[in-house]
Amino acid sequence: MATIDNAGVDEEFPPISEPLLRKLQEMFPEKCPTIEMTEREIWIYSGQVKLVNMLESVYIEQNNLQN
């Protein structure tokens, strides 16, 4: 399994497309939790946003590697 470490992108990490990244950002925007959300829902949403942010970092780094 490919991993990301502090040194950068694992070269085996699959390419991330801009349309995919934009769709995920649309689906899971960074926002404050609402009062109606349960603690579990907040943690799940937080994990989803964290994953999207990590993919965005990989996308940026992949594009810098191609320059």
C-alpha positions in Angstrom: 0.0 0.0 0.0 1.3 3.4 -0.9 1.9 5.9 1.9 2.6 9.5 2.3 5.4 10.5 4.7 6.9 13.8 5.7 9.4 13.6 2.8 6.7 13.8 0.2 4.5 11.8 -2.1 5.1 8.1 -2.4 5.8 7.6 -6.2 3.3 4.7 -6.2 0.4 6.9 -5.0 -2.2 7.0 -7.9 -2.5 10.3 -9.7 -5.3 12.5 -8.3 -7.4 14.3 -10.9 -8.5 17.9 -10.4 -12.2 17.1 -11.1 -12.1 14.4 -8.4 -10.6 16.7 -5.9 -13.0 19.5 -6.7 -16.0 17.1 -6.3 -14.8 15.8 -3.0 -14.2 19.4 -1.8 -17.8 20.2 -2.8 -19.1 17.2 -1.0 -17.1 17.7 2.2 -16.4 21.4 2.6 -14.6 22.6 5.7 -17.3 23.9 7.9 -18.2 24.2 11.6 -20.4 21.4 13.0 -24.0 22.3 13.7 -25.7 21.9 17.1 -27.8 19.1 15.7 -24.8 16.9 14.8 -23.9 14.1 17.2 -20.4 13.7 18.4 -20.0 10.7 16.2 -21.2 12.6 13.1 -18.7 15.4 13.9 -15.8 12.9 14.1 -16.8 11.2 10.9 -17.1 14.5 9.0 -13.8 15.7 10.5 -12.2 12.5 9.1 -13.7 13.0 5.7 -12.5 16.6 5.5 -9.0 15.5 6.7 -8.9 13.0 3.9 -9.9 15.6 1.3 -7.2 17.9 2.6 -4.6 15.2 2.4 -5.6 14.4 -1.2 -5.3 18.0 -2.0 -1.7 18.1 -0.6 -0.9 15.0 -2.7 -2.4 16.6 -5.8 -0.3 19.8 -5.3 2.8 17.8 -4.8 2.2 15.5 -7.7 1.8 18.5 -10.0 5.0 20.1 -8.6 6.8 16.9 -9.4 5.7 17.0 -13.0 7.1 20.5 -13.6 
